[in-house]
């Protein structure tokens, strides 16, 4: 069909194609990316049907399909069966949350950091390690015998969370983000799809984008991931795996019910999904529920990182891996890291087996509860979701604000928060909300100052 036939035809996107640039599908994908970044295509825009666009540009349908596929793998667009293709709401979001340098005038409530009460006990433990006659050995490569008892410490830690595993199934990673990225790299291929909450951990988004893995948003029901929606994704979206954070989900703060955990495990078993279960908050909950790994042990990779339960600078995670995924995950971790820091691995293991870990977690809980009481004093609890041991809250905003607008206004007033758009997946409309990292301010006084500013803005 000639282009002139489309002069008065309503199309949301009418690209101009320079046929000198080859291959054409890459040039078209590049133009789509440019139009999104320049604001000519705004998030949520429904793109023309592929066949219609092929007619308009007088190219083969396969050219459009390859172009859209390339854009989808970059996270620029999202396709839903029966609904169409849309510009992703998170296409131009800044998903790298921790800025290179904190502006001096800002109170940090954006990046998710734990408080500093653990620094003293960890410093004392580290100092005693370095004063040992052979303390310098922690700066070399670890010996095979070292990791045996360090993995035993990991087994003990995971038992707190209800994860039954063995030393042979424990892998060490340089933090939770590193563990998740390696697991995805080991179990997925470019173009694979995995299911996630419709608002999810931004570190997962960046890792998936880097590896060319598509995230499929699973809708919520009664404020948690819907098993029915997961079942639909298994049947219609060809998902290979699932990422979940059942205990105090980031950023929406819900804790998944036992019934939903069981239902998700049953679906994973039936459809042969792998599950990456992020257990970063399990130890700081007052009531620890059984993990999904307890109901689908052969399908679940459980990641227990220490940055939130001990200290953000302690970049270590224990990864419990089923035997059928163990070899590929181990190889991926080796290719990414070679090994973890012997110093961190020894420090963490000693903290766990000596009982210092329990002491540190108790200190964190005490401080976090005090900070949440401050939040409840200044902000309406009904609109500021989260529990008393949570490191962050999910603040729903008045209708006259969008999340992005409020983030910019708060920053101008000296408080850094993160909008719902940073966490939204695919063509899901971002929640009109912001995440408040309440333990990131250095002191309670600094937190109180930030809360007064936020209350005034609302």
KATARA-V767020 format. One line per field, one symbol per residue. ss: DSSP state (H for helix, E for strand, C for the rest). psi: psi as a letter, one per 30 degrees, with the letter a starting at -180 (. if undefined). burial: # if it has 16 or more other C-alpha atoms within 10 Angstrom, else .. Layout:
ss = ???
psi = ???
burial = ???
This chain:
ss = CCHHHHCCCCCCCCCCCCCCCCCHHHHHHHHHHHHHHCCCCCCCCECCCHHHHHHHHCCCHHHHHHHHHHHHHCCCEEEECCCEEEECCCCCCCCCCCCCCCCCCCEECCCCCCCCCCHHHHHHHHHHHHCCCCHHHHHCCCCHHHHHHHHHHHHHHHHHCCCCCCHHHEEEECCHHHHHHHHHHHHCCCCCEEEEECECCHHHHHHHHHHCCEEEEECEECCEECHHHHHHHHHHCCCCEEEECCCCCCCCCCCCCHHHHHHHHHHHHHCCCEEEEECCCHHHCCCCCCCHHHCCCCCEEEEEECCCCCCCCCCCEEEECCHHHHHHHHHHHHHHHCCCCHHHHHHHHHHHHHCHHHHHHHHHHHHHHHHHHHHHHHCCCCCEECCCCCCEEEEECCCCCCHHHHHHHHHHCCEECEEHHHCECCCCCCCCEEEEECCCCCCHHHHHHHHHHHHHHC
psi = kleffgegkjkfkilkkjfeklleeeeeeeeeeeeeefgfjlkfkkllkeeeeeeefhlkeeeeeeeeeeeeffgelkkkkfeaklkkfgegkjfjejlekkkffkkjgdkjkllgffeeeeeeeeeeefflegffffgakllefefefeeeeeeeefeefgjjllefgkkklileeeeeeeeeeefllkflkkkllfklkfeeeeeeeefhkkkjkkllkhglkkeeeeeeeeefghkfakklifjikjffflkkleeeeeeeeeeeeeghklkjjjhfgefgkejjlklefffieffkjkjjlffefdkffiikkkjjkleffeeeeeeeeeeefellkeeeeeeeeeeefffeeeeeeeeeeeeeeeeeeeefefkjfefikllfgkflljjkllffkleeeeeeeeefggkjlklffffkkbgkkkkillkjjffekfleeeeeeeeeeeeee.
burial = .......................######..##..#....########.#..#####...#.##.##############.....########..#..........#############..##..##..#........#...#....#.##########..###.###.##################.#..###################.##########...########.##..#.##################...##########...#############...########################.#########..##.######..#...##############..##########.###.##.###..#....##############....###.######.#############################..#..##.##.##....
